Amino acid sequence: MNTVFIALGSNLDNPVYHVEKGITDIHHLPETEVIKESSLHKSKPVGPQNQPDYINAVIKIITNYEPLPLLDVLQDIENKHHRKRAERWGPRTLDLDILMYNDLIINHERLVIPHPEMINREFVLIPLKEITNYDFIIPKYGKLLQYI
């Protein structure tokens, strides 16, 4: 089994519902178990500020999915939530980002792990700390503590 951290975010059409339902949808993936869930956190948008605030969370899962097939099923979940990719950093019903996958460092055209912006985003770091600890090591970047 592989240990994976996933960030969830939403700012459209009842964001709390979409984040909570996104977690439930991940619970129902075959050969996947949600181990820990952060509480929900409210944050300002990254990018265009003329959009609603976000609701964010981070979960820890174990799964038999390899990285790219996991990305595919997460994007399927986003699509079921009517995710539109009209503008970078634009509003969305559900955003699911793979933050870390075991201790792997991946630079693929479709997937970069660890997520390249995670260390710059409090809405990821704070819920991540909630389900790990200050001594938690982010592959490639080091201790979580230095970013909070």
Helices and strands as residue ranges (DSSP letters): E 2-10, H 15-27, E 32-37, E 41-43, E 54-63, H 67-80, E 95-101, E 106-107, E 112-113, G 118-120, H 122-131, E 137-138, E 142-143, G 144-147
